[in-house]
Amino acid sequence: MNLLIIIVISLSISSKILLLNEELLILICFIFFCWIGIEKFSFSINSFFENKNYSDKTKLINSFTTTTLKLNQQIKFNKTINKTKSLFIYLKQHYLSSSSKYLTNFTLFIQNKKNLLLQNQLNLLLNLEKSYEKQIFFVLFDKLKSNIQILNFYQKKYKISQFQSQNKLILREYIKQI
């Protein structure tokens, strides 16, 4: 192949298809220089690029693995956060429910206690009132009894006209009732 290229270039120059001027000579020198460089240094350049390729590939795989691990950790953390959040929401609902039940029951308890206390106080007052009624009745009864005894005494012993007229009025009242 190399020989073929040299023959083609030689024939083109000899048949005057290509004119040998400075630019063409520099171009031919550059092409031969590149060709010799590729032939001599292609293995070292190839190994350099393969090493570079391998190191870049390793770095990329490591970066991908690290990123994947970080993302998985973040996903687990987010799941934990969401689960914790839902548990706190449930705890809040439970607390609010329990608090409202407690407050309702507590207010009912206080209300019942007040009603019971009031009822007990009213019962006590009623008992006290009955007791006072009895005492007042007995006191009045005793007073009336003593007054009647005094009245009877004065009517029988002293024969005062006022007492006699009062006795007649009382008798008339009895007769009306009958």
QUIJO-V281952 format. One record per residue. N is the residue number from 1. RES is the residue in one small letter. SS is DSSP state (H for helix, E for strand, L for the rest). PHI is phi in degrees with one decimal (NA if undefined). OMEGA is omega in whole degrees, 0 to 359 (* if undefined). Layout:
BEGIN
N:RES:SS:PHI:OMEGA ; N:RES:SS:PHI:OMEGA
END
This chain:
BEGIN
1:m:L:NA:180 ; 2:n:H:-63.6:179 ; 3:l:H:-63.6:180 ; 4:l:H:-62.9:180 ; 5:i:H:-65.1:179 ; 6:i:H:-64.2:180 ; 7:i:H:-63.4:181 ; 8:v:H:-63.5:180 ; 9:i:H:-66.7:179 ; 10:s:H:-63.7:179 ; 11:l:H:-65.9:180 ; 12:s:H:-66.5:179 ; 13:i:H:-72.4:181 ; 14:s:H:-68.0:180 ; 15:s:L:-87.2:176 ; 16:k:L:64.3:172 ; 17:i:L:-77.0:176 ; 18:l:L:-107.4:178 ; 19:l:L:-93.0:182 ; 20:l:L:-85.9:172 ; 21:n:L:-120.3:187 ; 22:e:H:-66.4:183 ; 23:e:H:-65.7:181 ; 24:l:H:-68.4:178 ; 25:l:H:-64.4:178 ; 26:i:H:-67.2:178 ; 27:l:H:-64.2:180 ; 28:i:H:-65.7:178 ; 29:c:H:-62.9:180 ; 30:f:H:-65.5:180 ; 31:i:H:-63.8:178 ; 32:f:H:-64.9:178 ; 33:f:H:-61.7:179 ; 34:c:H:-63.3:182 ; 35:w:H:-65.2:178 ; 36:i:H:-65.5:178 ; 37:g:H:-62.4:179 ; 38:i:H:-66.6:181 ; 39:e:H:-65.1:185 ; 40:k:H:-82.2:188 ; 41:f:H:-107.1:183 ; 42:s:H:-63.8:180 ; 43:f:H:-66.8:181 ; 44:s:H:-68.5:178 ; 45:i:H:-67.7:179 ; 46:n:H:-61.5:180 ; 47:s:H:-66.3:177 ; 48:f:H:-60.8:181 ; 49:f:H:-68.4:177 ; 50:e:H:-67.3:176 ; 51:n:H:-62.4:179 ; 52:k:H:-62.7:179 ; 53:n:H:-62.3:180 ; 54:y:H:-63.5:181 ; 55:s:H:-66.6:177 ; 56:d:H:-64.8:179 ; 57:k:H:-64.2:179 ; 58:t:H:-64.5:178 ; 59:k:H:-61.6:180 ; 60:l:H:-64.2:179 ; 61:i:H:-65.8:177 ; 62:n:H:-61.3:179 ; 63:s:H:-63.3:179 ; 64:f:H:-63.2:179 ; 65:t:H:-63.3:179 ; 66:t:H:-62.5:179 ; 67:t:H:-63.4:179 ; 68:t:H:-62.9:178 ; 69:l:H:-62.6:180 ; 70:k:H:-63.6:179 ; 71:l:H:-64.6:177 ; 72:n:H:-63.4:177 ; 73:q:H:-63.4:179 ; 74:q:H:-65.3:178 ; 75:i:H:-63.5:178 ; 76:k:H:-62.0:179 ; 77:f:H:-62.7:179 ; 78:n:H:-63.6:177 ; 79:k:H:-63.8:179 ; 80:t:H:-62.7:179 ; 81:i:H:-62.5:180 ; 82:n:H:-64.3:179 ; 83:k:H:-65.5:178 ; 84:t:H:-62.4:179 ; 85:k:H:-62.1:179 ; 86:s:H:-65.2:177 ; 87:l:H:-65.9:177 ; 88:f:H:-66.8:177 ; 89:i:H:-63.3:178 ; 90:y:H:-62.6:179 ; 91:l:H:-62.6:178 ; 92:k:H:-62.1:180 ; 93:q:H:-61.8:179 ; 94:h:H:-63.4:179 ; 95:y:H:-62.9:179 ; 96:l:H:-63.6:179 ; 97:s:H:-63.4:180 ; 98:s:H:-63.0:180 ; 99:s:H:-63.8:180 ; 100:s:H:-65.9:177 ; 101:k:H:-63.2:180 ; 102:y:H:-61.4:181 ; 103:l:H:-64.1:178 ; 104:t:H:-62.9:180 ; 105:n:H:-65.1:180 ; 106:f:H:-66.6:178 ; 107:t:H:-64.2:176 ; 108:l:H:-63.8:178 ; 109:f:H:-61.6:180 ; 110:i:H:-62.7:179 ; 111:q:H:-61.3:179 ; 112:n:H:-63.3:179 ; 113:k:H:-65.0:178 ; 114:k:H:-64.2:179 ; 115:n:H:-62.6:179 ; 116:l:H:-65.1:178 ; 117:l:H:-63.7:179 ; 118:l:H:-63.3:179 ; 119:q:H:-62.9:177 ; 120:n:H:-62.1:179 ; 121:q:H:-66.0:178 ; 122:l:H:-65.3:177 ; 123:n:H:-62.8:178 ; 124:l:H:-62.7:179 ; 125:l:H:-63.2:178 ; 126:l:H:-63.5:177 ; 127:n:H:-61.9:178 ; 128:l:H:-64.0:178 ; 129:e:H:-62.2:178 ; 130:k:H:-62.1:179 ; 131:s:H:-63.1:178 ; 132:y:H:-65.4:178 ; 133:e:H:-58.5:180 ; 134:k:H:-61.7:181 ; 135:q:H:-65.1:179 ; 136:i:H:-63.6:179 ; 137:f:H:-59.3:180 ; 138:f:H:-66.4:178 ; 139:v:H:-65.2:179 ; 140:l:H:-63.6:179 ; 141:f:H:-60.8:178 ; 142:d:H:-64.1:180 ; 143:k:H:-65.4:179 ; 144:l:H:-63.0:180 ; 145:k:H:-61.0:179 ; 146:s:H:-65.9:178 ; 147:n:H:-65.2:179 ; 148:i:H:-64.9:179 ; 149:q:H:-64.7:179 ; 150:i:H:-64.9:180 ; 151:l:H:-61.1:179 ; 152:n:H:-61.9:179 ; 153:f:H:-60.0:182 ; 154:y:H:-69.8:179 ; 155:q:H:-70.4:184 ; 156:k:H:-81.8:187 ; 157:k:H:-86.8:190 ; 158:y:L:-107.2:174 ; 159:k:L:49.3:178 ; 160:i:L:-84.9:187 ; 161:s:H:-64.6:179 ; 162:q:H:-59.7:180 ; 163:f:H:-68.7:179 ; 164:q:H:-68.8:179 ; 165:s:H:-65.7:178 ; 166:q:H:-66.4:179 ; 167:n:H:-65.6:178 ; 168:k:H:-67.3:177 ; 169:l:H:-61.8:181 ; 170:i:H:-67.0:179 ; 171:l:H:-66.2:178 ; 172:r:H:-63.3:178 ; 173:e:H:-63.5:178 ; 174:y:H:-63.5:181 ; 175:i:H:-67.0:178 ; 176:k:H:-60.5:181 ; 177:q:H:-66.8:183 ; 178:i:L:-79.1:*
END
